[in-house]
């Protein structure tokens, strides 16, 4: 009996401890969506994926491309006259009026926060000259970014074209590109925007539809929601924590808010951004000509798990010194490159710069005469 009592007490104590001090289990990513991807913003490394390259309809996350093209057009301060065609756009709307004049910047806020299809058409007509002209710009930019499995047919994502599609991976690439633009980043991360209403005494006030940003997940920095009957729920969001910036994309995601939170929690728990190469002098070069003479102009970061930190190596490719370089002034600024490998795969490369000796500035005739005069008087040239 005594033994049974001891065992029961031990079970009770263990249960109580585990209630207050739960054991940490390894985080694992999961998404209910048909396609999903979690990407680190700076390097583009994919941390989690599920059918990430499968082509699907994308609904209103299309508007990320519309927004970045409007921003890059340099016309945000333009006044746009809203057309009848824009006002007749189906689906979500910011209730523009035909003939109304509105700043392009406000249209981009209405596009991103309220997913206005009328706003998308007005932007496309103003920036591209026509819907077809704007769609051409969309596909041109997609090719430039490397969105290999994407084709745009409209600026809003409505199901009015069969050949309008992308992938979770391509939309993450687009977001990675867009987030390098400070204006886009600011607009996508705005919770509420106030815009003038020309025919009313009150302003338009737009609250962002992205609930991760406004209420559900404190580390969210931006994103775009989407839904059509054919695409179902689509969602792109961004989040940052302790220097790690992540992008999450889900296509046809019935539980997308939780999918994104789960992916982010996995990413933040398992990965950290490490500095692989530091800006400044390269110390591990033994070549006598280049020793203590080479430097790089920027840091290189890459996200890894604790177990992966030893998987980096750096390879240096240098030009063979030429006879003419005996005169150090003849050495070019760029003399080679550093290639960073992770797990034996190249992930990034940077130029190697040659550190030129500081040259004494050539004195003007006036300064030379002045210095000689001061020496004659017995005064040092530096005072």
N, C-alpha and C positions, 0 to 999 in steps of 0.2 A: 504493500500500500504506500509505503514511504516513497518508493521509487516512482510510482505512478504520480504522486503529488508533486515530486521534484520535476518530472517531465512536463506536467501540466503547467507548473509555474514558469518553466523555461519557455514553453510555447507562448504563454500569455505575455511574458516580458518581450520576447522577440517580435510578437505581433504589434505590441505597443510602440516599440522602437521604430519598426518599419512604417508605422502610421505617421510618426512625427519626423522621421529621417528616412524618406523613401530612397531606395537604392537607385542610382543613376543608370539608366540603360542607354546603349548606343543609339543615337538618333538615326532614323532611317526616313528617306524621302518617299512620299506616296502621293499620287494624284488620281482623282476620280475621272479627270478629263480624258478624252480620247487621245489627245496629244498634249505634251507638256515639255517644258525645258526650264532649267535654272542655269543662268549664265553669270559669271563674274564680269562686271562692266569694263574694267580696265584691260584685262588680258583677252577677254572673250572665251575663257575656258568654260566648258560645259561641266557643271557639277552634278547635274541630274537630267535625265531625258527619258521621255516615253513617246515613241512614234514621232520624234522631233522633226523628221524630214518628210513626213506624210502630208501630201497636199490636201488642204481643206479650205472651205469658205471661211472668211475671217470677220465679216460684219464690220462694226464701227471702229475696230482697232486700225482699220484702214486710215483713219483720220490722223494717225501719228505721221504718216507720210504727207498728208495734206498740210498739216501744221508746220512741219519742218521746211517744206517748200515755200510756204507763205513767209516764214521767218527769214529764210535765206534770200528771198527775192529783194530784200532791202526796202520794201514798200509798206512796212507796218504803220507808218504815219499817213499813208494815203487815205483819202476818203472814197469809199466804195458806194456806188449807186446800185441798190438792190433791184434785180430784174424780176419780171413776172415768173420766169422759169425757176429762179431760186425759191421764190415764195411757194411754188407749187410742189416742191420736193416732198415726198411722202415720209412718214415716220416721225421720229423725234425732231423737235423744232425749237428755235428760240423766238419764233413768232415775228419774223421780220415782215415788213410791209413793202409792197411794190413801190419803187421810186424813192424809198427811204435812203438817206445818206448816213453811213456809219463808218467809223474808222476800221481799217483792216485788222489792227491789233485786237479790237474788241470782238471782231468776227472769230479770230483764232481762240480767244477765251471762250466764246460761246460754243465753238466747235469742240474744244477739249473738255470743258466742264459739263456742258449740257448735251453734248453729242448732236448739235444742231445740223440736220441734213440741209436745211435752207442755207445755213452758214457755209457749209462745205461747197455748195454750188456757187454761192456768191464769191467765195475765195477763188475757186477754180476759174471762174469767168474773168475775174480781175487780174489774177497772176498769170494765167495761161492764155488769156485772150478768148478762150472758148473751153468747153468741157473737153473736147478732143485734144486741144493744145495742151491742156493741163495734164491729161492722162498720159500724153507723150512724155512730159517732164517727169511724171511719177515713175514710169518704166525706165527712163534714162537714169534716174537717181538710183532705182533698185539695182540696176546692172552695175553702177559705179560702186555701190556698197558691197556687192557680192551676194545679193539675194537671188540665188540660182533657180529656185523653185517657186518664183512669184510672178504673177501678172496682174496688173491693175487695169480695171476697165471703167472705174468711176471714182470720184473723190470722197465718197461717204461709206461705201461697203454694202449698200442695199442689194437685194437679190435680183437686180434687173439685168444682169449679164451672166452668162455661163462661164466666161473666161476671166473671172475675178477670183483670185485664190492666192494662198501663200502657205507657209508652214510655221510651226512654233519656232523653229530655229531661225528662219529668215526674219520673223518679226522681232526676235531678240536681237539680231544683228542690226535691224533698223533702229531699235530703241537704244542700243549701244552707241550708234552713230548720233542719234538725236540728243542724247544726254551729254554730249560734249559741247552742245550749244547752250550757253548760259540763259538765253531768252526762253528757249524751249523748256529747259529745266525749271525755270521760274513759273511758267504758265502751267506746266503739267503738275507742279506741286502746289498750286493755288487752291485753297479750300473754298473761298468765296470771292467772286468778282462783281463789281458794280459798274454798269455801263449806261450811258445816257439813253433816254427814250425820247426821240424827237417829237412825238405826237402826244405825250402824256406829261403830267406834272411830276411823276415819280420816275426814279431810275429803274432800270432792269437790274435785278440781283440774282446772280447765278451761283448756286451751290454745286460743288463737284459731286458727280454721281459715284465716284470711286470711294466706296465705304471703307476700304482698307486705309485710305488716306485720312478720311474725316472722322473715323470712330473705332475701327477694328484692330489696327496694328500700328503701334507707335513708331516703328522704324520706317514706315512707308514714306517715300519721297515723291511719288508721282505715278503716272500710268494712264490707261484709257480702258474704258468698259466697252462692251459690244454685245448686240443681240439681234438676230433675225430668225425667222421661222426655220430657215434652212441651215444656217450656221450654228444655231443654238447660242449658248452663252460663250462669249470669248472675252479674255481679259489679259491685259499686259500691265504689270506694275513694276516699280523699282523700290528698293529698300536699302538702307545703309545702317551699319552698326560697327563701331570700333574700327573704322577705317576700311571696312569691307563693303563694297557696293555691289548689289546683286540685281539681276533682272529675272522676273518670272513671267512665263507666258503659258496660258492654257487655252486650248481650242475645244469646243464642245465639252465644257466643264460644268456638270450639274451642281457641283459643290465648290465653285471656283474660289470663293473667299478663303475657305478652309484649306483648299489645295495650296494656295499661295502662302498662307501662314505656315503650313507644314513644310513646304519646300524651303522657305526662309529660315525656319528654326533649324532644319537640318544643315543648311549652308553655314549659318552663323556658329553652330556648335562644332561642326567638323572641320571647318577651314579657317585659315588666317592668311592675310596678305603678307608675304615675306619679301624683303628687299634682296634681290638676287645680285644686282650690280649697283654700286654706288657711284653717283656723279663725282667726277674729279679724277685724280691721277690713278693710273693702273700700276699697281705695285709688283705684280707677278710676271713681268716681262724681263727675261735675262739677256736678250740680244743687246750687245754692247752699243749699237747705234741708237736703239730705241729706249734703252733702260732709263727710267725716270723722266721720260720725255712724252709719254702718251697719256691721254685723258679722254673721258667720255663726258658728254654734256647733259646727260639726264640719268636719273635712277631707273632701274627696271624692277617692277614688282610682279609677283605671281602668286595665286592662291593655292595653298597646299594643306594637306592634313599633316598631323605631327609625324606620321610614319613616312611621309614623302620628302621630308626636308633634305635628305641626303641624296636625292636623285638629280641634282643639278650639276652641270659642268659647263665651262665656258671655253670656247675654241677661238683663238686669235688668228686672223689671216692678215698678213702684213706684206706691203710691197717690198721688193728687194731694193735696198738702197742703191742709188745711181751715183756714178762718178761725179756728176754735176752737183750732187748734194753735199760734197765736201765744203762747199759754200752753204752754210746752214740756211741762208736766206732763200735758197732755191728749193728747199724741202716744201712740198705742198702741205696745205692745212690737213687734208684727210689722207692718211697713209694706210688705211686698212679698215677692217671691221671686226667686231666681236660678235660671235654667234652663241646665244644661250641655248643649251639643250636641257630638256626635262625628260627623264626616263628615256634618254637617247633619241628624243625627237626635238628638232629645232622649234623653239617657240618665239624667239625674237632676235633681231640683230641691230646693232648700233654702229655708227661710224667711230673709228679711232682717230683722234686728232693729235697732231704733233705740236708740242709746246715750243713755240718760237722764243728765242732769247729776246729780252727787252732791248730794243734799240734806243740809243741815246738820240733824242730829237735833234734834228739839224737846227743850229742856231741861225737866226736871221742876221743880216749884216749889221743891223743896229745893235742887237744883243752882243755880238762879237766885239764891236768897237767899245760898247759900254763896259763889258767885262775887262777888256784890256786897259781901259782908262782907270777902273777901280783898282786893278792890280798895281798900276803905276803909282796910285795914291797909297798903296799899302793896305787897301780894304779888301776883305774876302768877298768873292762874288755872291756868297749866300748871306751876306750881311753880318 
